[in-house]
Amino acid sequence: MNFVQPIRDLDQIFEIKRYLKKQSERNYMLFVTGINSGLRISDILSLRVKDTKRKHFNITEMKTGKKKRLDMTPQLHREFKNYVEGKEDHEYLFRSREGINKPIGRRMAYKILREAGEYVGLDDIGTHTLRKTFGYHVYKLTGDVALLQKILNHTDPAFTLRYIGIDQDAMDNVMKNLKL
């Protein structure tokens, strides 16, 4: 698996959203859910329609087994209202076209995101890009690494900064501006 980066450029996020919306509502919502929640792809793919009825997610993280309550952004909640209209509570949000009620797999999610990334000229994109993009933009908005660390369930602030690419940004900036 390649090392992936967050999507730092808001214009690229907008272009990916536009591309995916044309492709399919499911693929668009997969992307929007990831960048607006910070959930891991395994937790996103296990979401069902009933999980969108409240203004927050109540999940048990697949990776850690820990229970987590996470408020939805107002935009994400609105998007879900439209997306789940006419769907039954037990249905997976990101249903596969194969089988009766199965979610798409991690590989399919990866393929969807890779194609969208290639469309906007990004090659270091994968399923983890969604979580990293969320983290990067939360940090840029708040500057609060402790809060982000808690949201992402990390134990070390230095790891959190490295995870969202802030360390890389700082190193790139130094090299760009160094004039010895």
N, C-alpha and C positions, 0 to 999 in steps of 0.2 A: 504494500500500500504506500502510495506517495504521500509526502508531507504536504498538507493543504494549507492555504492561507484564508483569512477572512476576506470578504469583498469590502474594500475600504471606500470605494467610489460610489456615491449615491446614484450617479447617473447610470453606472453599470447595473446596480440593483434594479433601477427603474426599467432598463432595457431587458433584463432577464425576466422581470415580471410581465412585461409586454409580450415577449417571445413566448413564455409559457402560457399566458392567457389565451393567445391565439391557438396554441397547441391543444390544450385541454384544461378544463377547470380543475380537475384533480391535480394535475402537475403544478399548476399555478398555486393552488392551496397548499400543496406540500412545501413549496418554497416559502410562501408567506408564513406558514405555521412555524417553520424552522427558524427563520430570521426574526420572528417576533416573539418567540417563546424561549429559545435557548435550550430546548429539550434535545436529548440525544435522538438520533434517527430511530433506534429501536423503540423508544418511547413514543415517538411520533407515529410510527407505523402501527402501533398497537391501539391507537385512539379509535374510539367508536363515536357514532353520532351523539349518543347520550352524554359523552364527555364535553360536548360543546354547549350544553343547555344552560350552564351556569356561567358566570363571568370569571371563573377561575378553573384551573385544572386541579384535580385531586388524583395524583398518580402514585404508584409505587415504582420507583426507578428500577428498570430491569438490571442495570449494571450493579447498583449498590444494594438494592432491596429496600432502600429507605423510602418512607412516605414523603411526599412533597406536595405542597399547595402553592400554586403559582397563578397570580392574577393574569388574565388575558388583557392585552392592550385593547382599548375601545375599537380600534380599527380591525383587529383580528376577530373580535366578537361579532362585529357587523358583517365581516366577510363570511364567517361561519353561518350566521343566520341565513344568508342567501344560499350558501353552498349546501346546507343540509335540508333545505326545503324539499318536502316530498320523500325524504329518506326515513327509514325506520331506526329507532334508537339502537338496536343491536348491530346495525351494519357498521363495518369498518369505514372510517373516513376515506381512506386511500385504497379503495378496493381494486383488486386485480381483475382483469378481464377474464381470467381463467378461474374456474371454480365458482361456487355459489356465493360464498361470503368470505373471501380470503383477502388479506391485505397484500399490496405489492410487496415484493421482497427488497432487501437492502441492495441487491445488485441492480434491480430495476430503478430504484431511487437514485443510485449512483449514476446509472446511464442517463436518466432524465437530466440530472444536474450537470453532468459532463457535457452533454450536447448543448445545454443552455449556456454554459461557461464558454465553450468554443465559439458560440454565436457572438459573444461580446469580446472575444479575444483573451479569455482567461484559460490558462492550462493547468493551474495548480488548484483545481476545485474538485470537491468530492462531497460526500454526505456530511462530513464533519465541518465543512465550510459554513453550513447554516448556523451551527452553534457558535462557531468562532466569529462569524459576522455579527450575530446578536451581541456577543461579548464585547467585541471591538466598539460597536456603536453605543452600547450602554456605558462603557468606560469613557468614550469621547464626550458623551452627554453629561456624565456625572463626575468624572475624575476620581471616583471612589472605588479603589481596588478592593477594599474590604467588603463592600456591598456586592460587587461582582463575584468575588471569591465565594461568598455565601450563596448567591444565586446559582453559580455553576457547581457548587459543592466541591470546591477545591480546598486543600489544606494549607497551601503556601502562596503568598501574594506574588512572589517572584515567578512561580510557575504560571500563575494566572496571566501575568503580563506577557510572559514568553508565549503562552498558549494563544493569546489573541493577536500576537504579532507586534506588540508595542516595542519590545526589545529590538526586533528587526528594523522597525521604523526609525528608532533612535540611532542605530548603527548606520543605516543608510543615510540619514540626515547628516551625521558627523562626516561621513566620507564625502558627501556631496559638497559640504561647506568647508572642508579642510583645505587651507591654502598655505602650505609651508614653503 
